[in-house]
Amino acid sequence: MSFNDYLQRRFEGVEGTEELKDVAEHGLKGGVSSFIYFYELRNIYTTYEDEILNMCEECGANFPELAIDCVNMDELAMTAVWMAVQNWAAKEYENRMTTLEELNDENVSDLQRLAESDWGKQHLEFITC
């Protein structure tokens, strides 16, 4: 399983998308389950180290830059995982919202076509508030 797959599973569904929004807007410092305790972060880091470091480099931070203010491996794991997850969350949330908007646009178009059809004119009544 890749780090992306892990994150997709961790943030799946409606609740996951709501969490993604929070992470994208506020980061992980406020506490998001699976990304709180050093043992969790260290396990994630060691499992997906190469992918996490690549994601951090995409954000402009290489390994020496990540490690500069860290006093131990736990802090390095936390810094790297948080940076990677926060960056991923921002991109993934934007992708999900774009997809949702596209689906909504398609549904509106389909509904308009249905309402304008002979069947729609005979069987549908639209009530607006």
C-alpha positions in Angstrom: 0.0 0.0 0.0 1.3 3.4 -0.9 1.2 6.5 1.3 -1.5 8.0 -1.0 -3.6 4.8 -0.5 -3.1 5.0 3.2 -4.3 8.6 3.3 -7.2 7.9 0.9 -8.4 5.2 3.3 -7.8 7.3 6.4 -9.8 10.2 4.9 -12.5 8.4 3.1 -16.2 9.3 3.1 -18.0 12.4 4.1 -16.4 12.5 7.6 -13.0 12.1 6.0 -13.7 15.0 3.6 -14.7 17.2 6.5 -11.5 16.3 8.3 -9.5 17.0 5.1 -11.0 20.5 5.0 -9.9 21.1 8.6 -6.4 19.8 7.9 -6.1 21.9 4.8 -7.2 25.0 6.6 -5.7 24.5 10.1 -3.0 21.8 9.8 -2.5 18.9 12.2 -1.4 20.8 15.3 -4.9 20.8 16.7 -4.9 17.1 16.8 -6.2 14.7 14.2 -6.5 11.0 15.1 -3.7 8.8 13.6 -1.4 11.9 13.6 -1.1 12.8 17.2 1.3 10.5 19.1 5.0 10.1 18.3 4.7 6.3 18.0 2.0 6.7 15.4 4.0 9.3 13.5 7.2 7.3 13.7 5.4 4.2 12.4 3.9 6.2 9.5 7.3 7.8 8.7 9.2 4.5 8.7 6.6 2.7 6.6 6.3 5.4 4.0 9.7 7.3 4.4 10.6 7.7 0.7 7.2 8.9 -0.3 6.9 11.3 2.6 10.4 12.8 1.9 9.5 13.1 -1.8 6.3 15.0 -0.8 8.2 17.2 1.5 10.7 18.0 -1.3 7.7 19.0 -3.5 6.9 21.5 -0.7 10.4 22.8 -0.9 11.9 21.1 2.1 14.7 18.6 1.8 15.9 16.2 4.5 18.5 18.5 6.0 16.0 21.4 6.2 13.4 19.2 7.9 15.9 17.9 10.4 17.5 21.3 11.3 15.3 22.2 14.2 14.5 18.6 15.3 16.2 17.3 18.5 15.4 13.6 17.8 13.9 11.2 15.3 10.4 11.6 16.8 10.4 15.3 16.0 11.7 14.6 12.5 9.0 12.0 11.9 6.4 14.4 13.2 7.6 17.3 11.1 7.9 15.3 7.9 4.6 13.4 8.2 2.7 16.6 9.1 4.1 18.5 6.2 3.4 15.7 3.8 -0.2 15.1 5.1 -1.1 18.8 5.2 0.1 19.3 1.6 -1.7 16.2 0.5 -4.9 17.2 2.3 -5.0 20.6 0.7 -4.6 19.1 -2.8 -7.0 16.2 -2.1 -9.7 18.5 -0.7 -9.5 20.8 -3.7 -9.8 17.7 -6.0 -12.8 16.4 -4.1 -14.6 19.7 -4.2 -13.9 20.2 -7.9 -15.3 16.7 -8.6 -18.3 17.4 -6.4 -18.9 20.7 -8.3 -18.6 18.9 -11.6 -21.1 16.2 -10.5 -23.5 18.9 -9.3 -23.2 20.7 -12.6 -24.0 17.5 -14.5 -27.0 16.8 -12.2 -28.4 20.3 -12.7 -28.0 19.9 -16.5 -29.7 16.4 -16.4 -32.5 17.8 -14.2 -33.1 20.7 -16.6 -33.2 18.4 -19.6 -35.7 16.1 -17.7 -37.8 19.1 -16.7 -38.0 20.4 -20.2 -38.9 17.0 -21.7 -42.6 16.1 -22.4 -42.5 13.6 -19.5 -41.0 16.2 -17.1 -43.6 18.8 -18.1 -46.4 16.3 -17.3 -45.0 14.8 -14.1 -42.6 17.2 -12.4 -43.4 20.2 -10.3 -40.6 22.4 -9.0 -41.1 24.2 -5.7 -38.6 26.9 -4.8 -38.1 28.6 -1.5 
